[in-house]
């Protein structure tokens, strides 16, 4: 073999070339990671169930269900006894959680994306929580349900998420055993997996890929939303306990989701990420009445209604060794999640972002805090009618204008207001409006003012 001679100068040039090449390849790719590591930013996993009620966690239903991982998570966390969704139905509740704003302000305020495309998508000019995390150089991912807008401009990949593996429209889920997912913008049919397990596996894969950089993962489960489906063996376990088929199937679906949450936590522990990862768990709204009645701590109403059964949701906030576990009775709302995480993770939210929530970081850190004094909810299909299915809460008092129909209202409601003291009457059984005219008058005026403000903002660009 012929010997090749390289001069000292050529050798030096070659070494420099290699060094520059390696820096270009690796240095640029790790710039985000290194800067973020210096700040020791916590990872955040935001897990959202779908149509899961307050009474679906084993710890709160005397063992009707099997949710050992959620039970353990409650023990390790601050559990908020008085946590509220942003709406009594899926899409607007998610819009509220993702933006820190009331649904009407975001433009995403009803469900059917084909029937009401312009009323079921987030306004493009409004940033999502993923936008703020990405600006902080977090890796951002959404696994599961989107339901906040169809069309190219409203795709999750254009709303702050670096990665998306899930479904835009719930109609793509024919069954938990047959469903179509959007994988980074391309659709794929699956009929050999179980949806909830599949989403868990994808979430774990995301964590593995981004183990060396701070990440924000929104794991948006579909369980236990219709179409009800689970393995027969698990359904039969609950049927043998005396539950009807629908309830048995729902509890089986929740058990599978719980198992997946346990696997996610186990992966964090395996990768030595558990202590520096915030886990939040909640549900978008209360149980769906179309699947039948099940135990929900005796709250009145359910999904679709602004009674407690529709908007009062489980809420777990876990940050190991950073916050003291326990139960807290402060009223918090989906709009508070973004400002709270902004405080913790140093996200830059501009003053003109029009956030409706406040930060409850002071509760977590045993410091002073200030949350909004009033909260409002309203929902109906189509263009909003603020005279029905609307509520406002201030302190212990909640003023309600009852729902009329779950379909599009045909006219303004003539239903009379109802007034409840939620602290004394969480099941909303005793209408106190006749005995408390001052509270009624005050809340009525505040509600009317807020509704006018939200409607004006909804219609503005």
Beta strands, then each sheet from edge to edge (+ up, - down):
strand 1: 43-49
strand 2: 78-84
strand 3: 139-145
strand 4: 163-167
strand 5: 173-175
strand 6: 178-183
strand 7: 186-190
strand 8: 215-220
strand 9: 277-283
strand 10: 315-318
strand 11: 326-333
strand 12: 374-378
strand 13: 390-394
strand 14: 397-401
strand 15: 417-421
sheet 1: 5+ 6- 4+ 3+ 8+ 1+ 9+ 10- 2+ 11+
sheet 2: 5+ 6- 7+
sheet 3: 12+ 13- 14+ 15-
end
